Amino acid sequence: MVAEKEGVSPPKLRPQQLQEPLRHARRTKKQVSDGFTIKAMMKNTVVKGPPAAGAFKERPTKPTAFRKFYERGDFPIALEHDTRG
């Protein structure tokens, strides 16, 4: 068996592409604007989407007249118990 020395290993050679510093790419910030405006037609602009409509959001139900009378104990309904259909 060969015993390796515990010490600093020589630096590993990396490909030439990785050794060069990265060039700064020109990054332009996209300007966010509302739709159907003059700004939306400019360069480097992004039109933000529409706001959420909330069509599928759960809406609380309002108490109906029947619910009010039922909870109070009054029944606004008159039932006839007879033999007619």
C-alpha positions in Angstrom: 0.0 0.0 0.0 1.1 3.5 -0.7 0.6 6.0 2.1 -0.2 9.4 0.8 1.2 12.4 2.6 -1.4 14.5 4.4 -0.6 17.9 3.1 -1.6 20.5 0.6 -2.4 18.9 -2.7 -1.3 20.6 -5.9 -4.0 22.9 -7.4 -6.1 21.0 -9.9 -6.0 22.3 -13.4 -9.2 23.6 -14.7 -10.2 24.1 -18.3 -9.2 27.4 -19.9 -12.9 28.4 -20.2 -13.4 28.3 -16.4 -10.1 30.1 -15.6 -11.1 33.3 -17.5 -13.1 35.8 -15.5 -16.7 35.9 -16.7 -17.5 38.8 -18.9 -20.2 41.1 -17.6 -23.2 40.5 -19.7 -25.4 43.5 -20.3 -28.5 43.0 -18.3 -31.3 45.4 -18.7 -34.0 45.7 -16.1 -37.4 45.2 -17.5 -39.8 48.1 -16.6 -43.2 46.9 -15.4 -46.2 48.9 -16.6 -49.9 48.7 -16.9 -51.5 47.5 -20.0 -53.0 49.8 -22.7 -50.7 52.7 -21.9 -47.9 54.5 -23.8 -45.3 52.9 -21.5 -46.4 49.4 -22.5 -45.2 50.1 -26.1 -41.7 51.2 -25.0 -38.6 48.9 -25.2 -37.7 46.9 -22.2 -41.1 47.0 -20.6 -43.2 44.1 -19.4 -47.0 44.4 -19.1 -48.1 43.1 -15.7 -51.1 40.9 -15.8 -54.6 41.7 -14.7 -55.6 41.6 -11.0 -57.3 38.6 -9.6 -61.0 38.7 -10.2 -61.9 36.6 -7.2 -64.5 34.6 -9.1 -63.7 31.4 -7.3 -63.1 32.9 -3.9 -65.6 31.7 -1.3 -68.2 34.3 -0.4 -70.1 34.2 2.9 -73.8 33.7 2.4 -76.2 36.3 3.7 -79.0 35.1 6.0 -82.3 34.7 4.1 -85.7 35.7 5.5 -86.4 32.0 6.0 -83.2 31.5 8.1 -84.1 34.6 10.3 -87.6 33.3 10.9 -86.4 29.7 11.6 -83.8 30.8 14.1 -86.4 33.0 15.8 -88.9 30.2 16.0 -91.5 31.9 13.7 -92.5 30.0 10.6 -93.7 32.2 7.8 -95.1 29.1 6.1 -98.7 27.9 6.5 -99.1 24.2 5.9 -102.4 22.6 5.2 -102.6 18.9 6.2 -105.4 17.6 4.1 -105.9 14.6 1.8 -105.8 16.5 -1.5 -102.7 16.2 -3.6 
